[in-house]
Structures are given as C-alpha cells and as structure tokens.
Amino acid sequence: MPLDTIDTTLESVHALTPNVKQFLIRAEGHLFDFVPGQHVSVEFEDADGNARYRPYSPVSQPGTDTLSLAIKRYPEGACSTWMHDRTVGDSIPVTPPSGNLQLEDPDRDAVFVATGTGLTPLFAMATQHLHVGEGRTTLLFGERTQESVMYRETLDLLSASHEAFSVEYVLSGEDWHGRTGYVQDHLSAVIDDTSTPHFYVCGVPDMVVETKARLSDLEVPAGHVFTEGWEEGAVAE
C-alpha cells in the first residue's frame, strides 16, 4: 500500500566518495521538522511498477525546506541505484521523518560510533550536540580506506574549530598512519571514562552488536547505549 509522501525536487548532487553521493532535495513551501537521527523513506517504483521504500537519514538539520541525504550505491541495491541515476530537477517523493534514534541528553558527553553510511544519523546528532550541548562530542568512524571516508573535510574542520569536538578514524582495509582494524576495538583507547558518556551506535548490524557487547564488557550501563534497535534481529538471521 502506498504511503503518504512529500513531493521534493532534486536540487543538487555531489560525489562524496567513489560510491556515495550527497543529494540535496527541496520541498517548496514545506518545513521539515524532525529530530536529528530520524529518517525519511524514499519512494521509488520496482520493475513491476510497485511503490517501494528505502530509509535514509538526513545529515542536515531540521527547520528548512531542504534535506541532505548521503546514499551509497550498491550493485544490487534497487533504490540506491535508482537514486544514483537521478539528475537535478527530478522528483523524489519521501515519507515524513520518523524513527526513534535521537540525542537523549544534550548536556552529557556523547560518543558516536559509526561505520559507512551509518554515519548519516550520527552526523546530524553530533552536529546538534555540538551546538546545543554542554558535554564533549566524540566521533569514532570506521571505514575500509581513506578514499571511502565521507565528509572527512567537514569533520576535520569541526575538530579544528571546536575544542569540544574530536574525531577518530579507523580503517579496516588500508595501512595508514592512523588507527586500523575495527571501531569497537578502539573504544577503551579513545574514551578514558566510559561510565559518563552516552553512546550512539549505527552501521552494519555485526558492528553494532559487537560494539554493544564491548561496551557491556567495559561496564557501560545498558541505559547509556542507543541504537536503531533492529540490529540483533538482522544478525540472528
């Protein structure tokens, strides 16, 4: 059954990495009022002409008529392939924002742990935390190679411009001067006091589940760890 959607127009497309593009969409006369960390679903037609939907989290902040979506193209991804084939001026229907991932306490130190495009909701939440919160903002971001790290220029600029913001990159597929391996293996090295911050985790399900287990081993209270909530089921499958 088709869902209620908002008509938007593709305003610009920008390559972030070899397989990730940023799409700026605008809904003229509409105000996108959402909580950073939530997502919209893009509506597209499958080969049989049926409406299908895929969720993407805005990296932009609420309060305007535009959304910025960073979407990775997968060879077998029906919606990601469709989006990467769009051009400026095309219509992009999206559902109203929804979802339960959000900043729980702006005044508490926050650690954001992301891999791949799992960065997108955490990017928006970290930006919000940096501007309205009182605590430190730490991002631990895992990718395979330096070429695959999206928004690196922006993240490095935030780190250089705000004493309360720091970012650590972890690469699993390239030897370099920085951290290597998997993000969950670097939690104790990056965070001195794991009892104080709230932890927000988003990325491939295996990483999310393993990160939650690692945080539990570090005696982080379960109530201090926040994810989208579906990852355990995906790993169990």
Disulfide bonds with the S-S distance in Angstrom:
none
